[in-house]
Amino acid sequence: MFVTRLTALLFLLVSLTSSVWAGQQLDVHDGSAITITSPHNGASVERSFELMHSLKKGTMADHVHVFMDDIYQKGFKGHFKDVSSGPHTITVKVATHDHDMVAVSDTIDVSVK
C-alpha cells in the first residue's frame, strides 16, 4: 500500500515538473505551422548536429520548444552536442509568449552515429 502511494506521488511530481519546464498544452489551433527542415526524418547524423525549422506564427504563437526523446531541451540554441549514439526522436512544439503549447508540432526520428 505504501509503495503504491509513493509510486503515485512520484509519478505526479514528475508530471508536474515537466509541465512547469515546458508550459501547458493548449487544445488550440491558432493558424500556426511548424516544419523541421533539417535534419530530415530518418537521417543519420553525427553526435553534434544542427536542428533547423520553419515556423509560421499564428495568433498566439511566439516561439518553439524542442524535445529530444520527450525531454524538454531548456535553453536550446539550435545545436545538439555530444548526443549518445543510437535512435532519437526530436519534436518541436509551437509555444505562446507564456510558454504554453498550442496544438501544433513536428516530429522526426534520427540515428546518431
Gaussian input, Z-matrix of N, CA and C with variables (Angstrom, degrees):
# hf/3-21g

backbone

0 1
 N
 C     1     B1
 C     2     B2     1     A1
 N     3     B3     2     A2     1     D1
 C     4     B4     3     A3     2     D2
 C     5     B5     4     A4     3     D3
 N     6     B6     5     A5     4     D4
 C     7     B7     6     A6     5     D5
 C     8     B8     7     A7     6     D6
 N     9     B9     8     A8     7     D7
 C    10    B10     9     A9     8     D8
 C    11    B11    10    A10     9     D9
 N    12    B12    11    A11    10    D10
 C    13    B13    12    A12    11    D11
 C    14    B14    13    A13    12    D12
 N    15    B15    14    A14    13    D13
 C    16    B16    15    A15    14    D14
 C    17    B17    16    A16    15    D15
 N    18    B18    17    A17    16    D16
 C    19    B19    18    A18    17    D17
 C    20    B20    19    A19    18    D18
 N    21    B21    20    A20    19    D19
 C    22    B22    21    A21    20    D20
 C    23    B23    22    A22    21    D21
 N    24    B24    23    A23    22    D22
 C    25    B25    24    A24    23    D23
 C    26    B26    25    A25    24    D24
 N    27    B27    26    A26    25    D25
 C    28    B28    27    A27    26    D26
 C    29    B29    28    A28    27    D27
 N    30    B30    29    A29    28    D28
 C    31    B31    30    A30    29    D29
 C    32    B32    31    A31    30    D30
 N    33    B33    32    A32    31    D31
 C    34    B34    33    A33    32    D32
 C    35    B35    34    A34    33    D33
 N    36    B36    35    A35    34    D34
 C    37    B37    36    A36    35    D35
 C    38    B38    37    A37    36    D36
 N    39    B39    38    A38    37    D37
 C    40    B40    39    A39    38    D38
 C    41    B41    40    A40    39    D39
 N    42    B42    41    A41    40    D40
 C    43    B43    42    A42    41    D41
 C    44    B44    43    A43    42    D42
 N    45    B45    44    A44    43    D43
 C    46    B46    45    A45    44    D44
 C    47    B47    46    A46    45    D45
 N    48    B48    47    A47    46    D46
 C    49    B49    48    A48    47    D47
 C    50    B50    49    A49    48    D48
 N    51    B51    50    A50    49    D49
 C    52    B52    51    A51    50    D50
 C    53    B53    52    A52    51    D51
 N    54    B54    53    A53    52    D52
 C    55    B55    54    A54    53    D53
 C    56    B56    55    A55    54    D54
 N    57    B57    56    A56    55    D55
 C    58    B58    57    A57    56    D56
 C    59    B59    58    A58    57    D57
 N    60    B60    59    A59    58    D58
 C    61    B61    60    A60    59    D59
 C    62    B62    61    A61    60    D60
 N    63    B63    62    A62    61    D61
 C    64    B64    63    A63    62    D62
 C    65    B65    64    A64    63    D63
 N    66    B66    65    A65    64    D64
 C    67    B67    66    A66    65    D65
 C    68    B68    67    A67    66    D66
 N    69    B69    68    A68    67    D67
 C    70    B70    69    A69    68    D68
 C    71    B71    70    A70    69    D69
 N    72    B72    71    A71    70    D70
 C    73    B73    72    A72    71    D71
 C    74    B74    73    A73    72    D72
 N    75    B75    74    A74    73    D73
 C    76    B76    75    A75    74    D74
 C    77    B77    76    A76    75    D75
 N    78    B78    77    A77    76    D76
 C    79    B79    78    A78    77    D77
 C    80    B80    79    A79    78    D78
 N    81    B81    80    A80    79    D79
 C    82    B82    81    A81    80    D80
 C    83    B83    82    A82    81    D81
 N    84    B84    83    A83    82    D82
 C    85    B85    84    A84    83    D83
 C    86    B86    85    A85    84    D84
 N    87    B87    86    A86    85    D85
 C    88    B88    87    A87    86    D86
 C    89    B89    88    A88    87    D87
 N    90    B90    89    A89    88    D88
 C    91    B91    90    A90    89    D89
 C    92    B92    91    A91    90    D90
 N    93    B93    92    A92    91    D91
 C    94    B94    93    A93    92    D92
 C    95    B95    94    A94    93    D93
 N    96    B96    95    A95    94    D94
 C    97    B97    96    A96    95    D95
 C    98    B98    97    A97    96    D96
 N    99    B99    98    A98    97    D97
 C   100   B100    99    A99    98    D98
 C   101   B101   100   A100    99    D99
 N   102   B102   101   A101   100   D100
 C   103   B103   102   A102   101   D101
 C   104   B104   103   A103   102   D102
 N   105   B105   104   A104   103   D103
 C   106   B106   105   A105   104   D104
 C   107   B107   106   A106   105   D105
 N   108   B108   107   A107   106   D106
 C   109   B109   108   A108   107   D107
 C   110   B110   109   A109   108   D108
 N   111   B111   110   A110   109   D109
 C   112   B112   111   A111   110   D110
 C   113   B113   112   A112   111   D111
 N   114   B114   113   A113   112   D112
 C   115   B115   114   A114   113   D113
 C   116   B116   115   A115   114   D114
 N   117   B117   116   A116   115   D115
 C   118   B118   117   A117   116   D116
 C   119   B119   118   A118   117   D117
 N   120   B120   119   A119   118   D118
 C   121   B121   120   A120   119   D119
 C   122   B122   121   A121   120   D120
 N   123   B123   122   A122   121   D121
 C   124   B124   123   A123   122   D122
 C   125   B125   124   A124   123   D123
 N   126   B126   125   A125   124   D124
 C   127   B127   126   A126   125   D125
 C   128   B128   127   A127   126   D126
 N   129   B129   128   A128   127   D127
 C   130   B130   129   A129   128   D128
 C   131   B131   130   A130   129   D129
 N   132   B132   131   A131   130   D130
 C   133   B133   132   A132   131   D131
 C   134   B134   133   A133   132   D132
 N   135   B135   134   A134   133   D133
 C   136   B136   135   A135   134   D134
 C   137   B137   136   A136   135   D135
 N   138   B138   137   A137   136   D136
 C   139   B139   138   A138   137   D137
 C   140   B140   139   A139   138   D138
 N   141   B141   140   A140   139   D139
 C   142   B142   141   A141   140   D140
 C   143   B143   142   A142   141   D141
 N   144   B144   143   A143   142   D142
 C   145   B145   144   A144   143   D143
 C   146   B146   145   A145   144   D144
 N   147   B147   146   A146   145   D145
 C   148   B148   147   A147   146   D146
 C   149   B149   148   A148   147   D147
 N   150   B150   149   A149   148   D148
 C   151   B151   150   A150   149   D149
 C   152   B152   151   A151   150   D150
 N   153   B153   152   A152   151   D151
 C   154   B154   153   A153   152   D152
 C   155   B155   154   A154   153   D153
 N   156   B156   155   A155   154   D154
 C   157   B157   156   A156   155   D155
 C   158   B158   157   A157   156   D156
 N   159   B159   158   A158   157   D157
 C   160   B160   159   A159   158   D158
 C   161   B161   160   A160   159   D159
 N   162   B162   161   A161   160   D160
 C   163   B163   162   A162   161   D161
 C   164   B164   163   A163   162   D162
 N   165   B165   164   A164   163   D163
 C   166   B166   165   A165   164   D164
 C   167   B167   166   A166   165   D165
 N   168   B168   167   A167   166   D166
 C   169   B169   168   A168   167   D167
 C   170   B170   169   A169   168   D168
 N   171   B171   170   A170   169   D169
 C   172   B172   171   A171   170   D170
 C   173   B173   172   A172   171   D171
 N   174   B174   173   A173   172   D172
 C   175   B175   174   A174   173   D173
 C   176   B176   175   A175   174   D174
 N   177   B177   176   A176   175   D175
 C   178   B178   177   A177   176   D176
 C   179   B179   178   A178   177   D177
 N   180   B180   179   A179   178   D178
 C   181   B181   180   A180   179   D179
 C   182   B182   181   A181   180   D180
 N   183   B183   182   A182   181   D181
 C   184   B184   183   A183   182   D182
 C   185   B185   184   A184   183   D183
 N   186   B186   185   A185   184   D184
 C   187   B187   186   A186   185   D185
 C   188   B188   187   A187   186   D186
 N   189   B189   188   A188   187   D187
 C   190   B190   189   A189   188   D188
 C   191   B191   190   A190   189   D189
 N   192   B192   191   A191   190   D190
 C   193   B193   192   A192   191   D191
 C   194   B194   193   A193   192   D192
 N   195   B195   194   A194   193   D193
 C   196   B196   195   A195   194   D194
 C   197   B197   196   A196   195   D195
 N   198   B198   197   A197   196   D196
 C   199   B199   198   A198   197   D197
 C   200   B200   199   A199   198   D198
 N   201   B201   200   A200   199   D199
 C   202   B202   201   A201   200   D200
 C   203   B203   202   A202   201   D201
 N   204   B204   203   A203   202   D202
 C   205   B205   204   A204   203   D203
 C   206   B206   205   A205   204   D204
 N   207   B207   206   A206   205   D205
 C   208   B208   207   A207   206   D206
 C   209   B209   208   A208   207   D207
 N   210   B210   209   A209   208   D208
 C   211   B211   210   A210   209   D209
 C   212   B212   211   A211   210   D210
 N   213   B213   212   A212   211   D211
 C   214   B214   213   A213   212   D212
 C   215   B215   214   A214   213   D213
 N   216   B216   215   A215   214   D214
 C   217   B217   216   A216   215   D215
 C   218   B218   217   A217   216   D216
 N   219   B219   218   A218   217   D217
 C   220   B220   219   A219   218   D218
 C   221   B221   220   A220   219   D219
 N   222   B222   221   A221   220   D220
 C   223   B223   222   A222   221   D221
 C   224   B224   223   A223   222   D222
 N   225   B225   224   A224   223   D223
 C   226   B226   225   A225   224   D224
 C   227   B227   226   A226   225   D225
 N   228   B228   227   A227   226   D226
 C   229   B229   228   A228   227   D227
 C   230   B230   229   A229   228   D228
 N   231   B231   230   A230   229   D229
 C   232   B232   231   A231   230   D230
 C   233   B233   232   A232   231   D231
 N   234   B234   233   A233   232   D232
 C   235   B235   234   A234   233   D233
 C   236   B236   235   A235   234   D234
 N   237   B237   236   A236   235   D235
 C   238   B238   237   A237   236   D236
 C   239   B239   238   A238   237   D237
 N   240   B240   239   A239   238   D238
 C   241   B241   240   A240   239   D239
 C   242   B242   241   A241   240   D240
 N   243   B243   242   A242   241   D241
 C   244   B244   243   A243   242   D242
 C   245   B245   244   A244   243   D243
 N   246   B246   245   A245   244   D244
 C   247   B247   246   A246   245   D245
 C   248   B248   247   A247   246   D246
 N   249   B249   248   A248   247   D247
 C   250   B250   249   A249   248   D248
 C   251   B251   250   A250   249   D249
 N   252   B252   251   A251   250   D250
 C   253   B253   252   A252   251   D251
 C   254   B254   253   A253   252   D252
 N   255   B255   254   A254   253   D253
 C   256   B256   255   A255   254   D254
 C   257   B257   256   A256   255   D255
 N   258   B258   257   A257   256   D256
 C   259   B259   258   A258   257   D257
 C   260   B260   259   A259   258   D258
 N   261   B261   260   A260   259   D259
 C   262   B262   261   A261   260   D260
 C   263   B263   262   A262   261   D261
 N   264   B264   263   A263   262   D262
 C   265   B265   264   A264   263   D263
 C   266   B266   265   A265   264   D264
 N   267   B267   266   A266   265   D265
 C   268   B268   267   A267   266   D266
 C   269   B269   268   A268   267   D267
 N   270   B270   269   A269   268   D268
 C   271   B271   270   A270   269   D269
 C   272   B272   271   A271   270   D270
 N   273   B273   272   A272   271   D271
 C   274   B274   273   A273   272   D272
 C   275   B275   274   A274   273   D273
 N   276   B276   275   A275   274   D274
 C   277   B277   276   A276   275   D275
 C   278   B278   277   A277   276   D276
 N   279   B279   278   A278   277   D277
 C   280   B280   279   A279   278   D278
 C   281   B281   280   A280   279   D279
 N   282   B282   281   A281   280   D280
 C   283   B283   282   A282   281   D281
 C   284   B284   283   A283   282   D282
 N   285   B285   284   A284   283   D283
 C   286   B286   285   A285   284   D284
 C   287   B287   286   A286   285   D285
 N   288   B288   287   A287   286   D286
 C   289   B289   288   A288   287   D287
 C   290   B290   289   A289   288   D288
 N   291   B291   290   A290   289   D289
 C   292   B292   291   A291   290   D290
 C   293   B293   292   A292   291   D291
 N   294   B294   293   A293   292   D292
 C   295   B295   294   A294   293   D293
 C   296   B296   295   A295   294   D294
 N   297   B297   296   A296   295   D295
 C   298   B298   297   A297   296   D296
 C   299   B299   298   A298   297   D297
 N   300   B300   299   A299   298   D298
 C   301   B301   300   A300   299   D299
 C   302   B302   301   A301   300   D300
 N   303   B303   302   A302   301   D301
 C   304   B304   303   A303   302   D302
 C   305   B305   304   A304   303   D303
 N   306   B306   305   A305   304   D304
 C   307   B307   306   A306   305   D305
 C   308   B308   307   A307   306   D306
 N   309   B309   308   A308   307   D307
 C   310   B310   309   A309   308   D308
 C   311   B311   310   A310   309   D309
 N   312   B312   311   A311   310   D310
 C   313   B313   312   A312   311   D311
 C   314   B314   313   A313   312   D312
 N   315   B315   314   A314   313   D313
 C   316   B316   315   A315   314   D314
 C   317   B317   316   A316   315   D315
 N   318   B318   317   A317   316   D316
 C   319   B319   318   A318   317   D317
 C   320   B320   319   A319   318   D318
 N   321   B321   320   A320   319   D319
 C   322   B322   321   A321   320   D320
 C   323   B323   322   A322   321   D321
 N   324   B324   323   A323   322   D322
 C   325   B325   324   A324   323   D323
 C   326   B326   325   A325   324   D324
 N   327   B327   326   A326   325   D325
 C   328   B328   327   A327   326   D326
 C   329   B329   328   A328   327   D327
 N   330   B330   329   A329   328   D328
 C   331   B331   330   A330   329   D329
 C   332   B332   331   A331   330   D330
 N   333   B333   332   A332   331   D331
 C   334   B334   333   A333   332   D332
 C   335   B335   334   A334   333   D333
 N   336   B336   335   A335   334   D334
 C   337   B337   336   A336   335   D335
 C   338   B338   337   A337   336   D336

   B1=1.4491
   B2=1.5264
   B3=1.3350
   B4=1.4658
   B5=1.5247
   B6=1.3338
   B7=1.4633
   B8=1.5236
   B9=1.3140
   B10=1.4571
   B11=1.5244
   B12=1.3273
   B13=1.4772
   B14=1.5167
   B15=1.3205
   B16=1.4580
   B17=1.5288
   B18=1.3090
   B19=1.4621
   B20=1.5270
   B21=1.3148
   B22=1.4649
   B23=1.5289
   B24=1.3135
   B25=1.4572
   B26=1.5328
   B27=1.3163
   B28=1.4601
   B29=1.5238
   B30=1.3415
   B31=1.4617
   B32=1.5282
   B33=1.3185
   B34=1.4564
   B35=1.5213
   B36=1.3263
   B37=1.4615
   B38=1.5203
   B39=1.3210
   B40=1.4599
   B41=1.5218
   B42=1.3122
   B43=1.4672
   B44=1.5205
   B45=1.3112
   B46=1.4595
   B47=1.5174
   B48=1.3163
   B49=1.4518
   B50=1.5198
   B51=1.3224
   B52=1.4543
   B53=1.5251
   B54=1.3330
   B55=1.4551
   B56=1.5145
   B57=1.3239
   B58=1.4581
   B59=1.5216
   B60=1.3144
   B61=1.4599
   B62=1.5157
   B63=1.3036
   B64=1.4572
   B65=1.5227
   B66=1.3092
   B67=1.4493
   B68=1.5198
   B69=1.3100
   B70=1.4623
   B71=1.5243
   B72=1.3223
   B73=1.4669
   B74=1.5224
   B75=1.3325
   B76=1.4525
   B77=1.5199
   B78=1.3276
   B79=1.4614
   B80=1.5233
   B81=1.3440
   B82=1.4572
   B83=1.5249
   B84=1.3151
   B85=1.4664
   B86=1.5271
   B87=1.3386
   B88=1.4667
   B89=1.5255
   B90=1.3242
   B91=1.4562
   B92=1.5151
   B93=1.3206
   B94=1.4637
   B95=1.5140
   B96=1.3413
   B97=1.4649
   B98=1.5191
   B99=1.3167
   B100=1.4607
   B101=1.5233
   B102=1.3374
   B103=1.4535
   B104=1.5225
   B105=1.3225
   B106=1.4598
   B107=1.5233
   B108=1.3437
   B109=1.4605
   B110=1.5299
   B111=1.3222
   B112=1.4628
   B113=1.5177
   B114=1.3160
   B115=1.4592
   B116=1.5265
   B117=1.3062
   B118=1.4599
   B119=1.5207
   B120=1.3183
   B121=1.4590
   B122=1.5317
   B123=1.3296
   B124=1.4530
   B125=1.5209
   B126=1.3392
   B127=1.4652
   B128=1.5206
   B129=1.3215
   B130=1.4550
   B131=1.5243
   B132=1.3271
   B133=1.4648
   B134=1.5247
   B135=1.3296
   B136=1.4598
   B137=1.5287
   B138=1.3193
   B139=1.4706
   B140=1.5268
   B141=1.3218
   B142=1.4643
   B143=1.5276
   B144=1.3398
   B145=1.4598
   B146=1.5150
   B147=1.3374
   B148=1.4541
   B149=1.5298
   B150=1.3191
   B151=1.4572
   B152=1.5240
   B153=1.3188
   B154=1.4624
   B155=1.5227
   B156=1.3298
   B157=1.4591
   B158=1.5254
   B159=1.3163
   B160=1.4549
   B161=1.5296
   B162=1.3272
   B163=1.4638
   B164=1.5199
   B165=1.3289
   B166=1.4607
   B167=1.5199
   B168=1.3342
   B169=1.4654
   B170=1.5198
   B171=1.3374
   B172=1.4544
   B173=1.5150
   B174=1.3155
   B175=1.4641
   B176=1.5277
   B177=1.3396
   B178=1.4648
   B179=1.5271
   B180=1.3173
   B181=1.4673
   B182=1.5174
   B183=1.3338
   B184=1.4664
   B185=1.5209
   B186=1.3240
   B187=1.4618
   B188=1.5219
   B189=1.3292
   B190=1.4643
   B191=1.5219
   B192=1.3208
   B193=1.4603
   B194=1.5170
   B195=1.3210
   B196=1.4592
   B197=1.5239
   B198=1.3348
   B199=1.4610
   B200=1.5190
   B201=1.3199
   B202=1.4692
   B203=1.5084
   B204=1.3273
   B205=1.4607
   B206=1.5316
   B207=1.3411
   B208=1.4706
   B209=1.5237
   B210=1.3328
   B211=1.4727
   B212=1.5240
   B213=1.3323
   B214=1.4552
   B215=1.5303
   B216=1.3251
   B217=1.4629
   B218=1.5314
   B219=1.3191
   B220=1.4633
   B221=1.5243
   B222=1.3233
   B223=1.4560
   B224=1.5212
   B225=1.3334
   B226=1.4552
   B227=1.5247
   B228=1.3393
   B229=1.4666
   B230=1.5280
   B231=1.3339
   B232=1.4524
   B233=1.5087
   B234=1.3302
   B235=1.4672
   B236=1.5190
   B237=1.3209
   B238=1.4556
   B239=1.5200
   B240=1.3244
   B241=1.4587
   B242=1.5141
   B243=1.3199
   B244=1.4657
   B245=1.5281
   B246=1.3104
   B247=1.4617
   B248=1.5305
   B249=1.3081
   B250=1.4637
   B251=1.5223
   B252=1.3190
   B253=1.4693
   B254=1.5208
   B255=1.3394
   B256=1.4509
   B257=1.5084
   B258=1.3328
   B259=1.4679
   B260=1.5296
   B261=1.3280
   B262=1.4621
   B263=1.5264
   B264=1.3266
   B265=1.4563
   B266=1.5183
   B267=1.3278
   B268=1.4657
   B269=1.5223
   B270=1.3249
   B271=1.4645
   B272=1.5164
   B273=1.3276
   B274=1.4563
   B275=1.5199
   B276=1.3475
   B277=1.4671
   B278=1.5298
   B279=1.3100
   B280=1.4537
   B281=1.5307
   B282=1.3493
   B283=1.4655
   B284=1.5263
   B285=1.3226
   B286=1.4649
   B287=1.5299
   B288=1.3229
   B289=1.4690
   B290=1.5317
   B291=1.3354
   B292=1.4670
   B293=1.5248
   B294=1.3297
   B295=1.4680
   B296=1.5285
   B297=1.3229
   B298=1.4595
   B299=1.5262
   B300=1.3279
   B301=1.4513
   B302=1.5167
   B303=1.3398
   B304=1.4578
   B305=1.5202
   B306=1.3045
   B307=1.4727
   B308=1.5264
   B309=1.3383
   B310=1.4574
   B311=1.5269
   B312=1.3455
   B313=1.4674
   B314=1.5201
   B315=1.3347
   B316=1.4596
   B317=1.5220
   B318=1.3188
   B319=1.4627
   B320=1.5248
   B321=1.3320
   B322=1.4566
   B323=1.5253
   B324=1.3179
   B325=1.4548
   B326=1.5193
   B327=1.3454
   B328=1.4560
   B329=1.5212
   B330=1.3287
   B331=1.4438
   B332=1.5277
   B333=1.3257
   B334=1.4622
   B335=1.5245
   B336=1.3642
   B337=1.4737
   B338=1.5117
   A1=110.24
   A2=116.19
   A3=120.88
   A4=110.50
   A5=116.68
   A6=120.91
   A7=110.33
   A8=118.35
   A9=122.02
   A10=110.79
   A11=117.09
   A12=120.60
   A13=111.11
   A14=116.93
   A15=120.83
   A16=110.65
   A17=117.27
   A18=121.81
   A19=110.32
   A20=117.52
   A21=121.42
   A22=110.34
   A23=117.82
   A24=122.15
   A25=110.51
   A26=117.17
   A27=120.62
   A28=111.28
   A29=116.80
   A30=120.74
   A31=110.48
   A32=117.29
   A33=121.86
   A34=110.89
   A35=117.52
   A36=121.02
   A37=111.56
   A38=117.68
   A39=121.11
   A40=110.10
   A41=117.61
   A42=121.45
   A43=110.88
   A44=117.30
   A45=121.06
   A46=111.41
   A47=117.88
   A48=121.50
   A49=110.84
   A50=119.19
   A51=120.62
   A52=110.61
   A53=118.52
   A54=121.02
   A55=111.10
   A56=117.28
   A57=121.12
   A58=110.37
   A59=118.03
   A60=121.86
   A61=111.84
   A62=118.02
   A63=119.95
   A64=113.97
   A65=119.72
   A66=121.20
   A67=111.93
   A68=115.19
   A69=121.60
   A70=109.51
   A71=115.92
   A72=120.73
   A73=108.39
   A74=116.26
   A75=121.54
   A76=108.59
   A77=117.05
   A78=120.76
   A79=107.63
   A80=114.65
   A81=121.82
   A82=108.75
   A83=115.81
   A84=121.38
   A85=105.72
   A86=116.37
   A87=121.00
   A88=113.25
   A89=117.52
   A90=120.69
   A91=113.29
   A92=117.59
   A93=121.30
   A94=110.76
   A95=114.70
   A96=121.62
   A97=107.95
   A98=116.65
   A99=121.83
   A100=108.33
   A101=116.09
   A102=121.74
   A103=108.42
   A104=116.54
   A105=120.26
   A106=106.02
   A107=116.96
   A108=121.24
   A109=112.84
   A110=117.43
   A111=120.49
   A112=109.11
   A113=117.71
   A114=127.70
   A115=110.60
   A116=115.50
   A117=121.21
   A118=110.40
   A119=116.32
   A120=121.29
   A121=109.48
   A122=116.20
   A123=121.93
   A124=114.24
   A125=117.68
   A126=121.14
   A127=111.96
   A128=114.54
   A129=122.83
   A130=105.99
   A131=117.54
   A132=121.55
   A133=111.03
   A134=115.13
   A135=121.32
   A136=109.04
   A137=117.22
   A138=122.07
   A139=112.19
   A140=117.21
   A141=122.66
   A142=107.20
   A143=116.21
   A144=119.76
   A145=110.43
   A146=114.29
   A147=121.74
   A148=109.80
   A149=115.99
   A150=122.18
   A151=107.28
   A152=116.13
   A153=120.35
   A154=108.98
   A155=115.50
   A156=120.32
   A157=109.89
   A158=114.88
   A159=122.27
   A160=107.25
   A161=116.14
   A162=121.93
   A163=110.32
   A164=115.92
   A165=122.02
   A166=105.52
   A167=116.42
   A168=120.67
   A169=111.36
   A170=114.33
   A171=121.00
   A172=109.45
   A173=116.09
   A174=120.70
   A175=113.52
   A176=118.03
   A177=120.78
   A178=113.14
   A179=118.32
   A180=121.85
   A181=111.89
   A182=114.87
   A183=120.73
   A184=111.32
   A185=117.34
   A186=122.87
   A187=108.55
   A188=117.24
   A189=120.73
   A190=110.49
   A191=114.93
   A192=123.12
   A193=106.97
   A194=116.19
   A195=122.18
   A196=109.33
   A197=115.28
   A198=122.46
   A199=108.72
   A200=116.67
   A201=120.89
   A202=106.46
   A203=115.92
   A204=122.17
   A205=110.68
   A206=115.59
   A207=124.35
   A208=114.02
   A209=118.09
   A210=121.51
   A211=108.18
   A212=115.98
   A213=122.68
   A214=110.05
   A215=116.15
   A216=122.13
   A217=108.72
   A218=116.46
   A219=121.97
   A220=110.47
   A221=116.09
   A222=121.52
   A223=114.43
   A224=117.59
   A225=121.83
   A226=110.35
   A227=116.35
   A228=122.09
   A229=113.62
   A230=118.27
   A231=120.42
   A232=115.45
   A233=118.17
   A234=121.44
   A235=110.61
   A236=115.50
   A237=120.84
   A238=106.78
   A239=117.44
   A240=121.58
   A241=110.38
   A242=116.25
   A243=123.15
   A244=113.12
   A245=116.52
   A246=122.41
   A247=108.27
   A248=117.00
   A249=120.55
   A250=110.87
   A251=115.28
   A252=121.19
   A253=110.54
   A254=114.84
   A255=119.88
   A256=112.25
   A257=116.35
   A258=121.18
   A259=111.92
   A260=115.51
   A261=122.00
   A262=109.29
   A263=116.03
   A264=122.48
   A265=108.78
   A266=115.77
   A267=121.62
   A268=108.02
   A269=116.14
   A270=122.17
   A271=108.63
   A272=115.99
   A273=122.53
   A274=106.57
   A275=115.46
   A276=120.79
   A277=109.66
   A278=116.08
   A279=122.23
   A280=108.94
   A281=115.74
   A282=121.02
   A283=111.42
   A284=114.49
   A285=121.38
   A286=109.50
   A287=115.90
   A288=121.54
   A289=111.01
   A290=116.83
   A291=122.02
   A292=113.12
   A293=117.17
   A294=124.66
   A295=114.18
   A296=117.73
   A297=120.57
   A298=107.07
   A299=116.80
   A300=120.60
   A301=111.95
   A302=116.05
   A303=120.34
   A304=107.13
   A305=116.90
   A306=120.88
   A307=111.72
   A308=116.35
   A309=121.34
   A310=107.82
   A311=116.60
   A312=120.22
   A313=109.78
   A314=115.52
   A315=121.94
   A316=107.24
   A317=116.92
   A318=122.36
   A319=109.62
   A320=115.18
   A321=121.02
   A322=109.29
   A323=114.90
   A324=121.66
   A325=107.55
   A326=116.19
   A327=121.67
   A328=108.99
   A329=114.86
   A330=121.06
   A331=107.21
   A332=116.18
   A333=120.68
   A334=108.34
   A335=114.83
   A336=121.32
   A337=111.41
   D1=-47.37
   D2=179.99
   D3=-62.36
   D4=-44.24
   D5=-179.20
   D6=-63.15
   D7=-40.80
   D8=178.64
   D9=-61.92
   D10=-44.59
   D11=178.71
   D12=-65.92
   D13=-40.67
   D14=179.27
   D15=-64.34
   D16=-42.44
   D17=177.94
   D18=-62.05
   D19=-44.07
   D20=179.29
   D21=-63.41
   D22=-40.93
   D23=179.31
   D24=-64.89
   D25=-44.15
   D26=178.91
   D27=-62.89
   D28=-41.50
   D29=177.39
   D30=-60.85
   D31=-43.16
   D32=179.18
   D33=-63.03
   D34=-43.91
   D35=179.87
   D36=-63.55
   D37=-42.02
   D38=178.08
   D39=-64.05
   D40=-42.61
   D41=179.25
   D42=-61.69
   D43=-44.07
   D44=179.85
   D45=-67.22
   D46=-39.39
   D47=-179.75
   D48=-62.69
   D49=-46.03
   D50=-178.89
   D51=-67.20
   D52=-30.96
   D53=176.79
   D54=-67.59
   D55=-39.81
   D56=179.85
   D57=-62.98
   D58=-43.09
   D59=-178.06
   D60=-67.69
   D61=-38.74
   D62=-169.20
   D63=-113.13
   D64=5.42
   D65=-179.60
   D66=82.32
   D67=179.13
   D68=-178.81
   D69=-98.07
   D70=153.26
   D71=176.94
   D72=-87.26
   D73=121.06
   D74=177.24
   D75=-100.13
   D76=135.14
   D77=177.23
   D78=-86.63
   D79=66.90
   D80=-174.80
   D81=-130.04
   D82=133.40
   D83=172.60
   D84=-111.83
   D85=103.07
   D86=-172.00
   D87=-101.89
   D88=12.20
   D89=-178.86
   D90=92.28
   D91=3.09
   D92=178.60
   D93=-74.36
   D94=157.91
   D95=173.82
   D96=-145.28
   D97=141.08
   D98=178.14
   D99=-134.48
   D100=135.74
   D101=176.83
   D102=-136.25
   D103=126.42
   D104=172.41
   D105=-77.71
   D106=120.75
   D107=-176.19
   D108=-98.56
   D109=-21.63
   D110=178.07
   D111=-161.47
   D112=134.89
   D113=-1.80
   D114=-73.51
   D115=169.08
   D116=178.53
   D117=-80.92
   D118=155.58
   D119=177.56
   D120=-57.25
   D121=131.11
   D122=179.32
   D123=86.94
   D124=1.71
   D125=-176.83
   D126=-68.71
   D127=152.49
   D128=171.13
   D129=-100.04
   D130=124.24
   D131=-174.27
   D132=-125.92
   D133=162.26
   D134=174.94
   D135=-74.18
   D136=172.59
   D137=-179.53
   D138=-63.44
   D139=-28.46
   D140=174.46
   D141=-117.94
   D142=129.30
   D143=-177.76
   D144=-155.52
   D145=157.82
   D146=-179.31
   D147=-91.36
   D148=142.08
   D149=173.55
   D150=-110.87
   D151=124.08
   D152=178.68
   D153=-120.74
   D154=145.66
   D155=179.65
   D156=-146.28
   D157=163.51
   D158=176.99
   D159=-120.21
   D160=121.94
   D161=-177.88
   D162=-114.00
   D163=126.03
   D164=169.70
   D165=-105.47
   D166=114.34
   D167=-176.28
   D168=-79.74
   D169=131.03
   D170=173.38
   D171=-90.66
   D172=-158.31
   D173=-175.63
   D174=-69.69
   D175=-25.08
   D176=-177.75
   D177=-113.36
   D178=-13.62
   D179=-173.88
   D180=-68.34
   D181=142.01
   D182=178.03
   D183=-129.31
   D184=-39.84
   D185=-176.00
   D186=-162.52
   D187=-171.89
   D188=178.97
   D189=-123.06
   D190=159.48
   D191=171.12
   D192=-117.71
   D193=137.60
   D194=-177.60
   D195=-109.48
   D196=136.65
   D197=178.51
   D198=-125.84
   D199=138.08
   D200=170.48
   D201=-119.80
   D202=123.87
   D203=-178.85
   D204=52.42
   D205=43.43
   D206=178.66
   D207=67.21
   D208=14.44
   D209=177.76
   D210=-108.82
   D211=122.92
   D212=-179.39
   D213=-63.28
   D214=129.43
   D215=-178.72
   D216=-97.03
   D217=76.94
   D218=-176.60
   D219=-58.31
   D220=132.44
   D221=178.64
   D222=74.08
   D223=18.22
   D224=-177.19
   D225=-59.05
   D226=131.05
   D227=-176.15
   D228=-112.82
   D229=13.14
   D230=175.55
   D231=107.05
   D232=-8.27
   D233=179.77
   D234=-128.85
   D235=132.07
   D236=169.23
   D237=-91.66
   D238=138.35
   D239=-179.09
   D240=-126.72
   D241=137.03
   D242=175.13
   D243=52.77
   D244=47.25
   D245=178.43
   D246=-75.48
   D247=139.35
   D248=179.69
   D249=-64.59
   D250=148.88
   D251=179.16
   D252=-63.50
   D253=150.43
   D254=176.73
   D255=117.09
   D256=-173.35
   D257=-178.10
   D258=-78.30
   D259=142.49
   D260=177.12
   D261=-142.71
   D262=149.22
   D263=176.52
   D264=-112.10
   D265=129.38
   D266=179.69
   D267=-116.07
   D268=130.13
   D269=177.73
   D270=-125.76
   D271=135.66
   D272=174.82
   D273=-116.08
   D274=124.06
   D275=-178.57
   D276=-116.73
   D277=141.97
   D278=178.41
   D279=-78.71
   D280=133.39
   D281=-177.43
   D282=-124.74
   D283=154.07
   D284=175.55
   D285=-84.30
   D286=176.04
   D287=176.28
   D288=-56.41
   D289=-33.26
   D290=-179.49
   D291=-87.63
   D292=9.53
   D293=177.60
   D294=72.46
   D295=14.37
   D296=171.51
   D297=-81.43
   D298=146.11
   D299=-178.06
   D300=-97.50
   D301=131.74
   D302=171.38
   D303=-82.19
   D304=168.58
   D305=-172.93
   D306=-81.78
   D307=53.91
   D308=-179.91
   D309=-137.19
   D310=127.05
   D311=179.47
   D312=-157.12
   D313=167.18
   D314=172.50
   D315=-138.25
   D316=144.07
   D317=-175.83
   D318=-133.74
   D319=139.35
   D320=173.09
   D321=-132.84
   D322=160.20
   D323=172.02
   D324=-113.94
   D325=137.20
   D326=176.03
   D327=-129.81
   D328=160.09
   D329=175.08
   D330=-119.07
   D331=119.39
   D332=-179.34
   D333=-89.47
   D334=128.77
   D335=-177.66
   D336=-67.89

